[in-house]
């Protein structure tokens, strides 16, 4: 799916109609599909990482759950939506591909870091023999990745320094 560049319009929204996505992608349509109209990203993707965190958090109390964590596989944004039952999955993939490059670059960078940590921890869990070691690996990985999920959510929701300042000033 190749998309044309989106054009900024007033209020920092994007003109999705002019993106030639082949979808009725007005800001209202995107919002109704739980896709942020400013960024073109959907928070549903973060469920993939929240699942990994949930499994990691089970390991200290239920050591055999490490095997479930090892079954978790990193998925790209498009792979996640293609495999999901997300109602607007085709629109989510098209909006991601048409998202502003600066947003995608920042988002893809944090996603790559999360995937690297989770993959590295999985590799380590495959080699260690002691439940206590797996528990420590799981706890540390969860501590590293949880804030990254929050950062990714901020990117998806269009939070940046200026919008944070505007939000504070509006109070």
N, C-alpha and C positions, 0 to 999 in steps of 0.2 A: 504494500500500500504506500504509494508515494504521495506526499502532501505538499501543497504549496505553502509559502510562508504566510503566517497570519499577520494581519495589520492591527496595530494598536488603535483603539478608539477611546472615547472619553471614559473617565473613571478607571483607568488602567485595566479595562476589560479587553478581550480580544474579539475581533470580528470573525467569528467562526463561520458565518454564512459565506464569507468571501474566501474561505480556505479551500473550497472545492473538494471537500472530503467525501462527497457523495452521500452524506448523511444530513438529515434536517438538524443541523448542529447549532441552533441558536443558543444563546446563553441559558435561556429557560429550559431548553431540551437537555443541555448538559447538566444543569443543576438538578433537574428531575431524575436524571440517571445517576445521581451522586458523583458527578464529575465536576471538579471546580472549574467554573468558566474562565477564571483568570489564568490558571496554570495548565488546564487540560489533563489534570491527573486526578485519580480516584483513590481515596483512602482504603478501599477494599483490598488493594494490593498488600497493605501492611498486615492484613490477617495472616498472610503466608509467614511472616516473620514472628507474629504473635504466637502462632502455633509452635514454632521452634522454641520460643521462650517458655511457653507452657510446659513443653516436654522437658526442657532443661531444669525447670523448677521442680519437677516431679522426682528427678534422679536422686537428690540427697535423701529423701524419705522412702523412695521405692527404687532401689538400685537397678532392678531389672528393666526399668523404663528407658535405660540408656539405649536399648535395642530399638525402641520406638523412635528415639531421636535419630539414630543412625539411618532409619528409613526416610527421614525428611531429606528432601533434595532441593537445592536452590533452584528457583524458577525466575526467569526474566519477567518483566512486566507483562509482555505479550503472552508468554507461556502460561502465566497465572490466569489471565483472563480467558484464554482459549480453552483451558481445562476447567474453568469454573462454570457455575450456573448463574453468574452475574447477569442480570436482565439486559443491561446495556453493554455487554462484553465487546461486541464489534465496534460500537461507538467509543468505548474506553480505549481500545487499541488505536483506533484512528485518531482520537484526540491526543493520545500520548505521542504518536508519530508527528502530529502537527503542532505540538507544544513548542513554546519559545525555546530556542536552543540553550539559552542561559539557564532556564529552569530545568531542562532535561539534563544538562551537564552536571549541575549541582545535585540533582536527585540521583542520577546514575552513579555518581561518585560515592554518595553515602550508602546506596544499595550495594555497591561493589565491596565496600568495607564490611558491611554486615555479612554478606555472603562469604567473604574471606575468613572472617572470624568463625562463623558457624561451620564452614567446611574444615578449617584447621582443627577446631575442637573435635569434630567428628572423627577426623583422622587420628587424633591423639587418643580418643576413647577406644578406637579399634586396637590400639597397641598396648594400652595399660591393662594391668590384670586386677587391680584393687578397686573395690567399690568406693573407698574413701577418696582415691585419686580422681575417679570419674566424677564424684560429687563436687570436689573442689574445682575441676574443670568446668562443670556445669554452672556452678555458682558464679565463677569469674566471667564466663561467657555471657551469662544473663546480665550481669552488672555492666558489661561493656555495651551490649547490643540494645538494651532497653532505652537508654538515652538517645541512641541513634534512631530508633523507631520514632521517638518524639521529634527529633530533628527532621526526619523524612516527612512526618505529618505536617510540620510547619512549612516545609517546602510545598507540599501538596496543597495546603490551604492558603498559600500565597503570602505567608508571613515573611516579612523582611524588616530590616531596621527602620525604614521609613513608615511602614504600616504600623509597627510597634509604637513609634513616636506619635503618629496620628491617633492611635487608639488611646494612649495615655493622655494626650492633649484634649481629647473629646470628653474625658471624664470630669 
